[in-house]
Amino acid sequence: MTEIRTPRLLLRRWTDDDLAPMAEINSDPEVMRWIGDGSVRDLDETAEDIERWEEEWDEEGFGLFAVELLASGELIGSVGLSVAGELPEVLPDVEISWRLGTQFWGQGYASEAAQAVLEFALQDRGLDRVVAVTRLGDEQSENVLRKLDLVLDRETKHPEHGFALNVHSIDLTEYEA
């Protein structure tokens, strides 16, 4: 089982006990504001998400981790890697993303978890490049990307919804520099 420990977090595969807390995170409009079309997700949709994330682990050797606080064991969200299928122009790149409950924002958890996942992607999984896609105006995610040293690669539009997106990237050479 793939796990990553950081000073405050455990990044691990999903369990049945994660469904309810992740569904609560996904039902928060503030959390979902910048994700996809901004729609909240219910329990069934969250179960489908987790199933898809676990399938990607089995097929690709990477996926989205469940993120829990080491101190309490509380699930605080997800962070990880996925094939960037929603934006065909960046394929075959792998995307890093995160989603945390609002009570965990502003404490450095997203940066801490994402840094560990970036190292996992480029050093453990042997990826040559990682991208991150953000909606224009998502300053909190932009701040995390700056801490990870991802740079703006291009601006584009969401192929289905038409809103402006920024594609950031880092390759192995830049990461090791």
C-alpha positions in Angstrom: 0.0 0.0 0.0 1.4 3.4 -1.0 1.7 5.9 1.8 3.5 9.2 2.3 4.1 10.7 5.6 4.9 14.4 6.0 5.5 16.2 9.3 1.8 16.6 9.9 0.0 14.5 7.4 -0.5 10.9 6.2 -1.3 10.5 2.5 -2.7 7.1 1.8 -5.1 5.0 -0.3 -8.9 5.3 0.3 -11.0 3.2 2.7 -14.7 2.9 3.2 -14.5 5.1 6.3 -13.4 8.0 4.0 -16.7 8.2 2.1 -18.8 10.3 4.5 -16.1 12.9 5.4 -15.1 13.3 1.8 -18.7 13.7 0.8 -19.0 16.4 3.4 -16.0 18.2 1.9 -17.5 17.8 -1.6 -20.9 19.2 -0.5 -19.4 22.5 0.5 -19.9 25.2 -2.3 -16.8 27.1 -1.1 -14.6 24.0 -1.6 -16.1 23.2 -5.0 -16.1 26.8 -6.3 -12.9 26.3 -8.4 -13.3 22.6 -9.2 -14.9 21.5 -12.4 -18.0 23.5 -13.1 -18.3 24.5 -9.5 -21.1 22.1 -8.6 -21.1 20.4 -5.3 -21.1 16.5 -5.2 -23.3 14.3 -3.1 -22.6 11.0 -1.4 -23.1 8.8 -4.5 -21.0 11.1 -6.7 -18.3 11.1 -4.1 -18.3 7.3 -4.0 -17.9 7.3 -7.8 -15.0 9.8 -7.5 -13.2 7.6 -4.9 -13.8 4.5 -7.0 -12.4 6.3 -10.1 -9.4 7.5 -8.1 -8.7 3.9 -6.8 -9.0 2.5 -10.4 -6.4 5.1 -11.5 -4.1 3.8 -8.8 -4.5 0.3 -10.1 -4.1 1.3 -13.8 -1.5 4.0 -13.6 0.4 3.4 -10.4 -0.6 6.9 -9.1 -3.8 8.6 -8.1 -5.4 10.8 -5.5 -4.5 10.1 -1.9 -6.8 10.5 1.1 -5.1 13.1 3.3 -5.4 12.7 7.1 -4.0 14.6 10.0 -1.4 12.5 11.8 -2.3 14.0 15.2 -6.0 13.0 15.0 -6.5 10.7 12.1 -9.1 13.0 10.7 -9.6 13.0 6.9 -9.0 16.6 5.6 -9.3 16.0 1.9 -7.5 14.7 -1.1 -4.3 15.4 -3.0 -2.6 13.6 -5.8 -2.1 12.8 -9.4 -4.4 12.1 -12.3 -4.2 11.9 -16.1 -5.3 15.4 -17.2 -8.3 14.1 -19.2 -10.6 17.0 -18.7 -8.2 19.2 -20.7 -7.1 17.2 -23.8 -4.6 19.7 -24.9 -2.2 18.9 -22.0 -2.4 15.1 -22.5 -0.4 12.9 -21.9 0.7 15.1 -18.9 -0.2 14.1 -15.4 -1.9 16.7 -13.2 -1.4 17.4 -9.5 -4.5 18.6 -7.6 -5.8 19.0 -4.1 -9.1 19.5 -2.3 -9.3 20.2 1.4 -12.2 21.1 3.7 -12.4 24.8 4.4 -11.5 24.4 8.1 -8.1 23.2 6.9 -7.3 26.1 4.6 -4.6 28.6 5.4 -2.5 26.2 7.5 -0.1 25.0 4.9 -1.6 21.6 4.6 -2.2 21.8 0.8 1.4 23.0 0.2 2.8 20.3 2.5 0.8 17.5 0.9 1.3 18.7 -2.7 5.1 19.0 -2.2 5.2 15.4 -1.1 3.1 14.3 -4.1 5.3 16.3 -6.5 8.4 14.5 -5.2 6.5 11.2 -5.4 5.6 12.0 -9.1 9.0 13.1 -10.3 11.3 10.9 -8.2 9.4 7.8 -7.2 7.1 7.3 -10.2 9.6 8.6 -12.8 7.4 11.2 -14.4 9.2 13.8 -16.5 6.7 16.5 -16.1 3.7 17.5 -13.9 1.1 20.1 -14.7 -1.5 21.9 -12.6 -4.7 23.5 -14.0 -6.3 26.3 -12.2 -9.3 28.6 -13.0 -8.5 32.2 -13.4 -9.0 33.9 -10.0 -8.2 30.9 -7.8 -5.5 32.8 -5.9 -5.2 30.2 -3.1 -4.2 27.5 -5.5 -1.9 29.9 -7.4 -0.1 30.5 -4.0 0.4 26.8 -3.6 1.8 26.4 -7.1 4.3 29.2 -6.5 5.5 27.4 -3.4 5.9 24.3 -5.5 7.9 26.3 -8.2 5.4 25.4 -10.9 5.4 28.1 -13.6 2.7 29.4 -15.9 2.9 27.3 -19.1 -0.1 28.7 -20.9 -3.5 30.2 -20.6 -6.5 28.4 -22.2 -10.2 27.9 -21.9 -12.1 25.0 -20.5 -13.3 23.0 -23.5 -16.8 22.5 -22.2 -17.6 25.4 -19.9 -15.5 28.1 -21.6 -14.0 29.7 -18.4 -10.4 30.8 -18.4 -7.7 28.4 -17.2 -4.1 28.6 -16.3 -1.8 25.6 -17.0 1.3 25.5 -14.8 4.1 23.0 -15.1 7.4 21.8 -13.8 9.7 19.2 -15.3 12.2 17.0 -13.7 15.2 19.2 -14.6 13.5 22.3 -13.1 12.5 20.3 -10.0 16.1 19.1 -9.4 17.6 22.6 -10.0 
